Amino acid sequence: MITAIGPFDSPDLTPSDFCLWGWKKSEAYSRKMDTPDELLARNLDVASCIREHEDQLRRTTRDLRTRVEKCVGVSGGICEHLL
């Protein structure tokens, strides 16, 4: 049996990948589709819009860097209060 691997199953993905995956999924399923062809067409439409959301993805990357810097600053300790 072959199963689909989601982003949380892959050790190679970064938090910005999770952001992109979540955004793409929410956009793709924002309306009801009745056939696999409709789902494929919707996914292709959403993928073609990624460049329009480039700024949002860049902000996510910057936010991640800030979080990592804060975590390093407290030697891996609790840093949520610093964010």
A tleap script that builds the chain and sets N, CA, C and O, in Angstrom:
source leaprc.protein.ff14SB
mol = sequence {
  NMET ILE THR ALA ILE GLY PRO PHE ASP SER
  PRO ASP LEU THR PRO SER ASP PHE CYS LEU
  TRP GLY TRP LYS LYS SER GLU ALA TYR SER
  ARG LYS MET ASP THR PRO ASP GLU LEU LEU
  ALA ARG ASN LEU ASP VAL ALA SER CYS ILE
  ARG GLU HIE GLU ASP GLN LEU ARG ARG THR
  THR ARG ASP LEU ARG THR ARG VAL GLU LYS
  CYS VAL GLY VAL SER GLY GLY ILE CYS GLU
  HIE LEU CLEU
}
set mol.1.N position { 0.846 -1.178 0.000 }
set mol.1.CA position { 0.000 0.000 0.000 }
set mol.1.C position { 0.895 1.246 0.000 }
set mol.1.O position { 1.842 1.328 0.782 }
set mol.2.N position { 0.603 2.193 -0.855 }
set mol.2.CA position { 1.333 3.450 -0.921 }
set mol.2.C position { 0.492 4.523 -0.244 }
set mol.2.O position { -0.698 4.659 -0.529 }
set mol.3.N position { 1.104 5.273 0.638 }
set mol.3.CA position { 0.379 6.345 1.316 }
set mol.3.C position { 1.036 7.670 0.990 }
set mol.3.O position { 2.235 7.732 0.718 }
set mol.4.N position { 0.262 8.702 1.017 }
set mol.4.CA position { 0.795 10.042 0.769 }
set mol.4.C position { 1.537 10.519 2.016 }
set mol.4.O position { 1.127 10.256 3.146 }
set mol.5.N position { 2.614 11.211 1.780 }
set mol.5.CA position { 3.379 11.768 2.896 }
set mol.5.C position { 3.042 13.244 3.004 }
set mol.5.O position { 3.190 13.999 2.043 }
set mol.6.N position { 2.597 13.640 4.158 }
set mol.6.CA position { 2.303 15.047 4.411 }
set mol.6.C position { 3.545 15.762 4.902 }
set mol.6.O position { 4.572 15.121 5.127 }
set mol.7.N position { 3.479 17.059 5.073 }
set mol.7.CA position { 4.658 17.818 5.459 }
set mol.7.C position { 5.198 17.431 6.834 }
set mol.7.O position { 6.401 17.537 7.076 }
set mol.8.N position { 4.328 16.985 7.733 }
set mol.8.CA position { 4.786 16.663 9.074 }
set mol.8.C position { 5.498 15.314 9.128 }
set mol.8.O position { 6.119 14.973 10.135 }
set mol.9.N position { 5.405 14.545 8.035 }
set mol.9.CA position { 6.065 13.248 7.969 }
set mol.9.C position { 7.469 13.348 7.381 }
set mol.9.O position { 8.216 12.370 7.411 }
set mol.10.N position { 7.834 14.485 6.860 }
set mol.10.CA position { 9.117 14.637 6.188 }
set mol.10.C position { 10.089 15.446 7.037 }
set mol.10.O position { 9.780 16.571 7.429 }
set mol.11.N position { 11.264 14.882 7.327 }
set mol.11.CA position { 12.245 15.625 8.119 }
set mol.11.C position { 12.960 16.710 7.315 }
set mol.11.O position { 13.703 17.508 7.887 }
set mol.12.N position { 12.749 16.753 6.009 }
set mol.12.CA position { 13.464 17.698 5.153 }
set mol.12.C position { 12.794 19.060 5.052 }
set mol.12.O position { 13.391 19.993 4.516 }
set mol.13.N position { 11.591 19.196 5.546 }
set mol.13.CA position { 10.853 20.431 5.354 }
set mol.13.C position { 11.097 21.426 6.478 }
set mol.13.O position { 11.275 21.054 7.638 }
set mol.14.N position { 11.100 22.694 6.105 }
set mol.14.CA position { 11.316 23.779 7.058 }
set mol.14.C position { 9.973 24.384 7.452 }
set mol.14.O position { 8.964 24.106 6.804 }
set mol.15.N position { 9.939 25.205 8.500 }
set mol.15.CA position { 8.685 25.863 8.868 }
set mol.15.C position { 8.077 26.691 7.731 }
set mol.15.O position { 6.855 26.800 7.633 }
set mol.16.N position { 8.923 27.276 6.872 }
set mol.16.CA position { 8.339 28.016 5.748 }
set mol.16.C position { 7.658 27.066 4.773 }
set mol.16.O position { 6.680 27.439 4.125 }
set mol.17.N position { 8.171 25.830 4.662 }
set mol.17.CA position { 7.486 24.827 3.845 }
set mol.17.C position { 6.121 24.507 4.436 }
set mol.17.O position { 5.141 24.358 3.706 }
set mol.18.N position { 6.056 24.399 5.781 }
set mol.18.CA position { 4.779 24.137 6.440 }
set mol.18.C position { 3.797 25.267 6.150 }
set mol.18.O position { 2.615 25.026 5.903 }
set mol.19.N position { 4.292 26.499 6.181 }
set mol.19.CA position { 3.446 27.662 5.901 }
set mol.19.C position { 2.891 27.571 4.488 }
set mol.19.O position { 1.696 27.762 4.267 }
set mol.20.N position { 3.760 27.281 3.544 }
set mol.20.CA position { 3.336 27.181 2.145 }
set mol.20.C position { 2.346 26.040 1.967 }
set mol.20.O position { 1.335 26.191 1.281 }
set mol.21.N position { 2.633 24.905 2.579 }
set mol.21.CA position { 1.744 23.741 2.485 }
set mol.21.C position { 0.357 24.081 3.041 }
set mol.21.O position { -0.659 23.784 2.413 }
set mol.22.N position { 0.324 24.699 4.211 }
set mol.22.CA position { -0.957 25.048 4.826 }
set mol.22.C position { -1.744 26.049 4.004 }
set mol.22.O position { -2.957 25.919 3.840 }
set mol.23.N position { -1.040 27.056 3.486 }
set mol.23.CA position { -1.714 28.064 2.668 }
set mol.23.C position { -2.273 27.430 1.411 }
set mol.23.O position { -3.426 27.666 1.047 }
set mol.24.N position { -1.449 26.619 0.741 }
set mol.24.CA position { -1.882 25.988 -0.509 }
set mol.24.C position { -3.093 25.079 -0.263 }
set mol.24.O position { -4.042 25.072 -1.046 }
set mol.25.N position { -3.047 24.321 0.823 }
set mol.25.CA position { -4.156 23.420 1.133 }
set mol.25.C position { -5.442 24.196 1.417 }
set mol.25.O position { -6.514 23.827 0.936 }
set mol.26.N position { -5.333 25.270 2.200 }
set mol.26.CA position { -6.540 26.037 2.515 }
set mol.26.C position { -7.116 26.698 1.268 }
set mol.26.O position { -8.335 26.787 1.118 }
set mol.27.N position { -6.251 27.159 0.378 }
set mol.27.CA position { -6.728 27.758 -0.873 }
set mol.27.C position { -7.356 26.702 -1.782 }
set mol.27.O position { -8.418 26.926 -2.364 }
set mol.28.N position { -6.702 25.565 -1.899 }
set mol.28.CA position { -7.195 24.516 -2.796 }
set mol.28.C position { -8.561 24.004 -2.373 }
set mol.28.O position { -9.410 23.710 -3.214 }
set mol.29.N position { -8.773 23.896 -1.058 }
set mol.29.CA position { -10.039 23.345 -0.565 }
set mol.29.C position { -11.030 24.427 -0.143 }
set mol.29.O position { -11.976 24.147 0.594 }
set mol.30.N position { -10.824 25.648 -0.601 }
set mol.30.CA position { -11.728 26.734 -0.219 }
set mol.30.C position { -13.093 26.630 -0.899 }
set mol.30.O position { -14.049 27.299 -0.507 }
set mol.31.N position { -13.163 25.796 -1.906 }
set mol.31.CA position { -14.465 25.554 -2.542 }
set mol.31.C position { -14.604 24.076 -2.864 }
set mol.31.O position { -13.609 23.368 -3.020 }
set mol.32.N position { -15.833 23.619 -2.962 }
set mol.32.CA position { -16.117 22.199 -3.176 }
set mol.32.C position { -15.776 21.790 -4.600 }
set mol.32.O position { -16.070 22.501 -5.561 }
set mol.33.N position { -15.148 20.627 -4.711 }
set mol.33.CA position { -14.837 20.053 -6.016 }
set mol.33.C position { -15.431 18.656 -6.062 }
set mol.33.O position { -15.428 17.938 -5.062 }
set mol.34.N position { -15.940 18.274 -7.225 }
set mol.34.CA position { -16.632 16.996 -7.335 }
set mol.34.C position { -15.828 15.904 -8.033 }
set mol.34.O position { -16.158 14.725 -7.907 }
set mol.35.N position { -14.784 16.271 -8.763 }
set mol.35.CA position { -14.023 15.265 -9.505 }
set mol.35.C position { -12.528 15.451 -9.272 }
set mol.35.O position { -12.079 16.535 -8.898 }
set mol.36.N position { -11.770 14.395 -9.493 }
set mol.36.CA position { -10.312 14.513 -9.385 }
set mol.36.C position { -9.735 15.549 -10.365 }
set mol.36.O position { -8.753 16.224 -10.057 }
set mol.37.N position { -10.350 15.664 -11.536 }
set mol.37.CA position { -9.881 16.661 -12.516 }
set mol.37.C position { -10.072 18.082 -11.989 }
set mol.37.O position { -9.219 18.944 -12.202 }
set mol.38.N position { -11.192 18.328 -11.301 }
set mol.38.CA position { -11.416 19.648 -10.700 }
set mol.38.C position { -10.382 19.932 -9.616 }
set mol.38.O position { -9.887 21.054 -9.505 }
set mol.39.N position { -10.057 18.921 -8.819 }
set mol.39.CA position { -9.053 19.081 -7.770 }
set mol.39.C position { -7.686 19.377 -8.376 }
set mol.39.O position { -6.971 20.252 -7.888 }
set mol.40.N position { -7.320 18.670 -9.418 }
set mol.40.CA position { -6.044 18.917 -10.081 }
set mol.40.C position { -5.999 20.326 -10.650 }
set mol.40.O position { -5.006 21.031 -10.475 }
set mol.41.N position { -7.059 20.744 -11.326 }
set mol.41.CA position { -7.102 22.091 -11.898 }
set mol.41.C position { -7.002 23.154 -10.806 }
set mol.41.O position { -6.312 24.159 -10.973 }
set mol.42.N position { -7.689 22.930 -9.694 }
set mol.42.CA position { -7.642 23.897 -8.580 }
set mol.42.C position { -6.244 23.978 -7.983 }
set mol.42.O position { -5.762 25.070 -7.683 }
set mol.43.N position { -5.589 22.836 -7.809 }
set mol.43.CA position { -4.228 22.828 -7.284 }
set mol.43.C position { -3.263 23.545 -8.218 }
set mol.43.O position { -2.376 24.264 -7.758 }
set mol.44.N position { -3.423 23.360 -9.501 }
set mol.44.CA position { -2.561 24.052 -10.463 }
set mol.44.C position { -2.805 25.554 -10.424 }
set mol.44.O position { -1.861 26.339 -10.524 }
set mol.45.N position { -4.059 25.960 -10.278 }
set mol.45.CA position { -4.383 27.389 -10.162 }
set mol.45.C position { -3.739 27.996 -8.923 }
set mol.45.O position { -3.157 29.079 -8.981 }
set mol.46.N position { -3.849 27.293 -7.807 }
set mol.46.CA position { -3.275 27.789 -6.549 }
set mol.46.C position { -1.757 27.872 -6.662 }
set mol.46.O position { -1.157 28.857 -6.230 }
set mol.47.N position { -1.134 26.854 -7.236 }
set mol.47.CA position { 0.322 26.852 -7.388 }
set mol.47.C position { 0.790 28.021 -8.254 }
set mol.47.O position { 1.861 28.578 -8.017 }
set mol.48.N position { -0.001 28.390 -9.246 }
set mol.48.CA position { 0.392 29.501 -10.115 }
set mol.48.C position { 0.292 30.856 -9.404 }
set mol.48.O position { 0.834 31.848 -9.889 }
set mol.49.N position { -0.394 30.903 -8.265 }
set mol.49.CA position { -0.559 32.156 -7.512 }
set mol.49.C position { 0.499 32.354 -6.432 }
set mol.49.O position { 0.476 33.368 -5.734 }
set mol.50.N position { 1.416 31.420 -6.281 }
set mol.50.CA position { 2.401 31.503 -5.200 }
set mol.50.C position { 3.197 32.796 -5.274 }
set mol.50.O position { 3.443 33.420 -4.242 }
set mol.51.N position { 3.603 33.213 -6.460 }
set mol.51.CA position { 4.391 34.442 -6.596 }
set mol.51.C position { 3.639 35.664 -6.075 }
set mol.51.O position { 4.255 36.611 -5.586 }
set mol.52.N position { 2.321 35.647 -6.176 }
set mol.52.CA position { 1.523 36.769 -5.676 }
set mol.52.C position { 1.616 36.878 -4.153 }
set mol.52.O position { 1.354 37.943 -3.594 }
set mol.53.N position { 1.982 35.797 -3.484 }
set mol.53.CA position { 2.065 35.766 -2.024 }
set mol.53.C position { 3.509 35.683 -1.538 }
set mol.53.O position { 3.769 35.268 -0.409 }
set mol.54.N position { 4.435 36.075 -2.391 }
set mol.54.CA position { 5.854 35.988 -2.075 }
set mol.54.C position { 6.220 36.792 -0.826 }
set mol.54.O position { 7.028 36.337 -0.017 }
set mol.55.N position { 5.641 37.972 -0.661 }
set mol.55.CA position { 5.942 38.798 0.511 }
set mol.55.C position { 5.547 38.099 1.810 }
set mol.55.O position { 6.288 38.135 2.792 }
set mol.56.N position { 4.392 37.471 1.809 }
set mol.56.CA position { 3.935 36.750 3.003 }
set mol.56.C position { 4.908 35.618 3.341 }
set mol.56.O position { 5.219 35.404 4.513 }
set mol.57.N position { 5.382 34.904 2.348 }
set mol.57.CA position { 6.314 33.812 2.584 }
set mol.57.C position { 7.658 34.335 3.085 }
set mol.57.O position { 8.293 33.696 3.924 }
set mol.58.N position { 8.096 35.482 2.586 }
set mol.58.CA position { 9.344 36.086 3.067 }
set mol.58.C position { 9.206 36.499 4.544 }
set mol.58.O position { 10.137 36.321 5.330 }
set mol.59.N position { 8.048 37.045 4.912 }
set mol.59.CA position { 7.823 37.415 6.316 }
set mol.59.C position { 7.896 36.193 7.218 }
set mol.59.O position { 8.443 36.258 8.319 }
set mol.60.N position { 7.350 35.088 6.753 }
set mol.60.CA position { 7.395 33.856 7.522 }
set mol.60.C position { 8.836 33.427 7.754 }
set mol.60.O position { 9.191 33.005 8.855 }
set mol.61.N position { 9.661 33.531 6.731 }
set mol.61.CA position { 11.077 33.170 6.854 }
set mol.61.C position { 11.777 34.090 7.843 }
set mol.61.O position { 12.569 33.625 8.662 }
set mol.62.N position { 11.497 35.388 7.778 }
set mol.62.CA position { 12.099 36.336 8.720 }
set mol.62.C position { 11.650 36.039 10.147 }
set mol.62.O position { 12.455 36.088 11.077 }
set mol.63.N position { 10.377 35.735 10.319 }
set mol.63.CA position { 9.858 35.409 11.648 }
set mol.63.C position { 10.555 34.180 12.216 }
set mol.63.O position { 10.865 34.133 13.407 }
set mol.64.N position { 10.800 33.196 11.375 }
set mol.64.CA position { 11.495 31.997 11.822 }
set mol.64.C position { 12.909 32.348 12.283 }
set mol.64.O position { 13.366 31.857 13.316 }
set mol.65.N position { 13.591 33.184 11.530 }
set mol.65.CA position { 14.954 33.572 11.903 }
set mol.65.C position { 14.959 34.269 13.276 }
set mol.65.O position { 15.818 33.997 14.115 }
set mol.66.N position { 14.001 35.158 13.487 }
set mol.66.CA position { 13.899 35.850 14.766 }
set mol.66.C position { 13.708 34.846 15.903 }
set mol.66.O position { 14.342 34.967 16.951 }
set mol.67.N position { 12.842 33.862 15.701 }
set mol.67.CA position { 12.588 32.853 16.727 }
set mol.67.C position { 13.856 32.051 17.034 }
set mol.67.O position { 14.167 31.785 18.195 }
set mol.68.N position { 14.578 31.671 15.982 }
set mol.68.CA position { 15.802 30.896 16.174 }
set mol.68.C position { 16.837 31.723 16.933 }
set mol.68.O position { 17.487 31.208 17.843 }
set mol.69.N position { 16.999 32.992 16.574 }
set mol.69.CA position { 17.961 33.860 17.258 }
set mol.69.C position { 17.619 33.998 18.741 }
set mol.69.O position { 18.513 33.972 19.588 }
set mol.70.N position { 16.336 34.144 19.060 }
set mol.70.CA position { 15.915 34.258 20.459 }
set mol.70.C position { 16.202 32.956 21.216 }
set mol.70.O position { 16.648 32.984 22.363 }
set mol.71.N position { 15.945 31.830 20.572 }
set mol.71.CA position { 16.188 30.534 21.194 }
set mol.71.C position { 17.687 30.342 21.458 }
set mol.71.O position { 18.073 29.864 22.525 }
set mol.72.N position { 18.522 30.709 20.498 }
set mol.72.CA position { 19.967 30.611 20.675 }
set mol.72.C position { 20.416 31.543 21.799 }
set mol.72.O position { 21.307 31.196 22.574 }
set mol.73.N position { 19.807 32.715 21.890 }
set mol.73.CA position { 20.165 33.693 22.905 }
set mol.73.C position { 19.939 33.211 24.329 }
set mol.73.O position { 20.590 33.687 25.259 }
set mol.74.N position { 19.024 32.273 24.502 }
set mol.74.CA position { 18.766 31.723 25.839 }
set mol.74.C position { 19.261 30.283 25.931 }
set mol.74.O position { 18.784 29.497 26.749 }
set mol.75.N position { 20.226 29.954 25.075 }
set mol.75.CA position { 20.862 28.617 25.059 }
set mol.75.C position { 19.844 27.484 24.943 }
set mol.75.O position { 19.971 26.448 25.596 }
set mol.76.N position { 18.844 27.698 24.108 }
set mol.76.CA position { 17.848 26.657 23.877 }
set mol.76.C position { 16.759 26.582 24.928 }
set mol.76.O position { 15.915 25.687 24.887 }
set mol.77.N position { 16.770 27.511 25.866 }
set mol.77.CA position { 15.750 27.518 26.921 }
set mol.77.C position { 14.442 28.114 26.431 }
set mol.77.O position { 14.247 28.307 25.231 }
set mol.78.N position { 13.565 28.397 27.351 }
set mol.78.CA position { 12.259 28.971 27.018 }
set mol.78.C position { 12.432 30.407 26.541 }
set mol.78.O position { 13.047 31.234 27.214 }
set mol.79.N position { 11.880 30.682 25.372 }
set mol.79.CA position { 12.048 32.023 24.800 }
set mol.79.C position { 10.741 32.643 24.324 }
set mol.79.O position { 10.750 33.726 23.739 }
set mol.80.N position { 9.626 31.978 24.563 }
set mol.80.CA position { 8.337 32.497 24.096 }
set mol.80.C position { 8.073 33.905 24.638 }
set mol.80.O position { 7.477 34.726 23.940 }
set mol.81.N position { 8.495 34.193 25.842 }
set mol.81.CA position { 8.247 35.517 26.436 }
set mol.81.C position { 9.074 36.606 25.768 }
set mol.81.O position { 8.823 37.791 25.990 }
set mol.82.N position { 10.058 36.227 24.951 }
set mol.82.CA position { 10.907 37.200 24.262 }
set mol.82.C position { 10.381 37.563 22.882 }
set mol.82.O position { 10.871 38.502 22.256 }
set mol.83.N position { 9.403 36.837 22.414 }
set mol.83.CA position { 8.916 37.048 21.037 }
set mol.83.C position { 7.874 38.127 20.953 }
set mol.83.O position { 7.372 38.418 19.867 }
savepdb mol mol.pdb
quit
